[in-house]
Amino acid sequence: MAVQALYYSDKDGLEMALKNPDTMLFQSKAEADARDKILELAENIQLFLERNVDGLGEDLAEKCAMAIAEEKDLFQKALKKPQLLNETDTQATES
């Protein structure tokens, strides 16, 4: 019987990570740290959206923020080439 270490982001919490092991449990600390950075970015984007977009509810702001944070590399590229945001997933990742 082997012992295996699994990592999760503190921001997700253990209970949430165990409920979603495919997306929230990681084989390395580096992967868990990357997830933590995405969650931190999403949290700050959410606060920004709630403060700057009238009528945007907390739930929708959270969903929008996660979508942006999870695709931060695409958004960074889109600052130089905006049409990337509307290309298909395959085309956008090839650029």
Disulfide bonds with the S-S distance in Angstrom:
none
